[in-house]
Amino acid sequence: MPSELLTDHPEIERYIDALWMEKGLSENTLTSYRRDLRQFNDWLGREHGSTVTRADRSVLQSFLGVRLQQGRSARSTARFMSCVRGFYHYLLREGRITIDPTLDVDSPKLGRPLPKSLSEAEVDRLLQAPELADALEFRDRTMLELLYACGLRVSELTSLQMGQLSLNQGVVRVFGKGSKERLVPMGEEALLWLQRYFAGPRAQLLGGKPCDAVFPSRRGRQMTRQTFWYRIKIYARRAGIQRELSPHTLRHAFATHLLNHGADLRVVQLLLGHSDLTTTQIYTHVARQRMQELHAQHHPRG
């Protein structure tokens, strides 16, 4: 479907304008939707002498077959179906068609990718990688301990302010996505590292400058998540961890290791700050996969 064949259609442009007005979608998303609909419209014109407003279920299924022959991925086709469903729902709503051609046309099933995690031994090596004689690296060790102990997002960690910590209660007040607040217990180990960090290394970093950030940069400002993630990669290399890390790797490890040790799924959901339990359920697959690996490795008939 060469791009030079893409032609305009008034209903497509009206739909894209409506998406921009009603949903505020990004320019990249709108461009992708426009391209998908124009490709479908061009194909209809070439193969059937028709347009998107006159398509029926059978020609839509034929077009999906063409995409399959061209080697389009299931994810790409699922995106196309999401786009075209929205388009025909819009045309129905506006009274421009009477039958939705997407009815009873299934989108491809997408397997949910398992989050990348670390083994408990790898986490231990990562935690021990910073050199504690250096105040900056002591700060990083404390951050890693808190990140792993609480399952925080990196952005939640780097934005922590002093008023969000209660060392007496051993909890951290976290403001997550959508400014949702949750209280997360730190655990004895992370609490101990915070106490040691506040007893000296943090003051060394600040050099007398005022700063409310729990983990300030060398310049006495709030650290960016990109800076901290860059430093995590340095420690991963020191720890001999070869796999590619993502900003959520320690958060995934936190959830997976809790479940491996028998934690309740709803408790993990609360600790992670997930609004929907189905988001947390992905970790049960990770934990189950790990149990299967252990069974195969250690059971005499594995």
Secondary structure as UniProt FT lines:
FT   HELIX           3..5
FT   HELIX           10..23
FT   HELIX           27..48
FT   HELIX           52..54
FT   HELIX           57..69
FT   TURN            70..71
FT   HELIX           74..93
FT   TURN            94..95
FT   TURN            101..104
FT   HELIX           120..127
FT   TURN            132..133
FT   HELIX           135..150
FT   HELIX           154..158
FT   HELIX           162..164
FT   STRAND          165..166
FT   TURN            167..170
FT   STRAND          171..175
FT   HELIX           177..179
FT   STRAND          181..185
FT   HELIX           188..198
FT   TURN            199..200
FT   HELIX           201..206
FT   TURN            207..208
FT   TURN            218..219
FT   HELIX           225..238
FT   TURN            239..240
FT   TURN            247..248
FT   HELIX           249..260
FT   TURN            261..262
FT   HELIX           265..272
FT   HELIX           277..280
FT   HELIX           282..298
FT   TURN            300..301
//
